Amino acid sequence: MDLELRDVPVLVTAATKGLGQAVAEEFAREEARVAICARSADAVAAEASSLRKLQGDATGFPCDVEDSAAVRELIGKTVEVFGGLSSLVVNAGGPPVGTWKSCTDEQWQHAFDLTLMSAVHLIREAEPHLRASGKGSIVLISSTSVRQPIHGLLLSNALRLAVQGLAKDLAREFAPAIRVNVVLPGRYRTDRTLQRAAGYPGGIEQFVADESKDIPLGRFGDPRELAKLVVFLSSSAASYVTGSTCTADGGLIASPL
Ligand SMILES: NC(=O)c1ccc[n+]([C@@H]2O[C@H](COP(=O)([O-])OP(=O)(O)OC[C@H]3O[C@@H](n4cnc5c(N)ncnc54)[C@H](OP(=O)(O)O)[C@@H]3O)[C@@H](O)[C@H]2O)c1
């Protein structure tokens, strides 16, 4: 299938590691012109350089997506370099782990800024450019916690539902100019997973083995498996898909919806 992404300008945020990195690399393999960001300038420079081996125009900018001024600058620089923007993938680090008893007001505020407001700022700045492209797409990377809360991830469980509401609302408001979809990763082996495994009896391997028992496909996902779904949803091959929430979890969530 031709995804028709050659030379299409895309921005993937939080993309020097894990799921975001895999998405950026998959876009580059499809010959899209991909821009990335993350907070570490060194990591951004290294990842942009490795992306350029796949697609010569790839670029990157340091940006903390919690910072609205930095997000404005990020979108401005991306559009300046590429001459426009057709596709935005909204991603950020996961909010702090914790339970009702452990989460402080500061952590709640941080999770709100990181998980919800980053999406608001990115979409606000990108919207006019996505509209102008004539084939705009937004994909938000969220979590299966919107379908089934994950114990020990209270902040994710609570705030990702707000992102879900945002996406559903914008899919209607932005149609037909911009499609808006959400992907829900289940369990993937990234640094985020290592964070969740901290202090687990038996360590990371035991954590992965134990969590895999609940996954019908019997294993954690490879970030590239999620990336292919994100890239498909961003492409003209998904031109009739908007307002959708697509789960990529090896069958973990048993809910029929
Ligand atoms: N991995 C999973 O199994 C899984 C499952 C469900 C949901 N998710 C969610 O998917 C998202 C990505 O997860 P991941 O596993 O890929 O995480 P990861 O491996 O820890 O990578 C996080 C990436 O985000 C960047 N980042 C973090 N905070 C940022 C900020 N404020 N501004 C800009 N960039 C930032 C990091 O670079 P810097 O540190 O340099 O900024 C890094 O590139 C998270 O929201 C996570 O909760 C993951």
The ligand as an ORCA input file, in Angstrom:
! r2SCAN-3c Opt
* xyz 0 1
  N       5.814      2.358     26.709
  C       4.606      1.909     26.980
  O       4.379      0.702     27.182
  C       3.450      2.884     27.038
  C       2.160      2.378     27.232
  C       1.088      3.273     27.274
  C       1.312      4.626     27.171
  N       2.592      5.089     26.987
  C       2.758      6.537     26.899
  O       3.365      6.869     25.660
  C       4.195      8.041     25.834
  C       5.604      7.728     25.345
  O       6.083      6.661     26.146
  P       7.515      5.997     25.921
  O       7.421      4.646     26.521
  O       7.954      6.144     24.516
  O       8.422      6.939     26.853
  P      10.031      7.050     26.921
  O      10.689      5.872     26.310
  O      10.320      7.365     28.351
  O      10.381      8.326     25.995
  C       9.916      9.568     26.345
  C      10.353     10.595     25.300
  O       9.657     11.808     25.595
  C      10.596     12.887     25.735
  N       9.993     13.811     26.705
  C       9.651     13.553     27.987
  N       9.127     14.646     28.548
  C       9.124     15.620     27.600
  C       8.722     16.974     27.583
  N       8.212     17.572     28.668
  N       8.866     17.686     26.436
  C       9.394     17.098     25.327
  N       9.799     15.827     25.293
  C       9.669     15.090     26.416
  C      11.881     12.190     26.203
  O      13.066     12.947     25.928
  P      13.628     14.051     26.999
  O      13.664     13.354     28.327
  O      14.973     14.458     26.474
  O      12.653     15.184     26.976
  C      11.826     10.939     25.317
  O      12.254     11.230     24.009
  C       4.109      8.389     27.331
  O       3.126      9.349     27.544
  C       3.714      7.062     27.966
  O       3.074      7.228     29.203
  C       3.648      4.263     26.917
*
